[in-house]
Amino acid sequence: MNIIQQIVNKKLNGITAAELMKLSKDYQITITVEQAQQVTALIKGQNINIYNSAERLELIKKIAKVTSPSTAQQVNMLLQKLL
């Protein structure tokens, strides 16, 4: 994993609900504050590597459970833009 990937993963794994809300607005992804809090709670402490397809898919499945499948799909599109 190169340095850029490490930086992106570190940022993702430490993202706050407020930062996620800002990103969602920047990329036109509709989530509520409550959903952002639930998603960040899922991510914190997991040390997820978004460059690993299996880990990213597992994260998207968890996000779909706390938000909705369409929101999870949008988040997946956002993650793919960051790749």
RAVEN-V88583 format. One record per residue. N is the residue number from 1. PHI is phi as a letter, one per 40 degrees, with the letter a starting at -180 (NA if undefined). OMEGA is omega as a letter, one per 40 degrees, with the letter a starting at -180 (NA if undefined). Layout:
BEGIN
n;phi;omega
N;PHI;OMEGA
N;PHI;OMEGA
END
This chain:
BEGIN
n;phi;omega
1;NA;a
2;c;a
3;c;i
4;c;i
5;c;i
6;c;i
7;c;a
8;c;i
9;c;i
10;c;i
11;c;i
12;c;a
13;c;i
14;b;a
15;c;i
16;c;i
17;c;i
18;c;i
19;c;i
20;c;i
21;c;i
22;c;i
23;c;a
24;c;i
25;c;i
26;c;a
27;b;i
28;f;i
29;b;a
30;c;i
31;b;i
32;c;i
33;c;i
34;c;i
35;c;i
36;c;i
37;c;i
38;c;a
39;c;a
40;c;i
41;c;i
42;c;a
43;c;a
44;d;i
45;g;a
46;c;a
47;f;a
48;c;i
49;b;a
50;c;i
51;c;i
52;c;a
53;d;a
54;c;i
55;c;i
56;c;i
57;c;i
58;c;i
59;c;a
60;c;i
61;c;i
62;c;i
63;c;i
64;c;i
65;c;a
66;c;i
67;b;i
68;a;i
69;d;a
70;c;i
71;c;i
72;c;i
73;c;i
74;c;i
75;c;i
76;c;i
77;c;i
78;c;i
79;c;i
80;c;i
81;c;a
82;c;a
83;c;NA
END
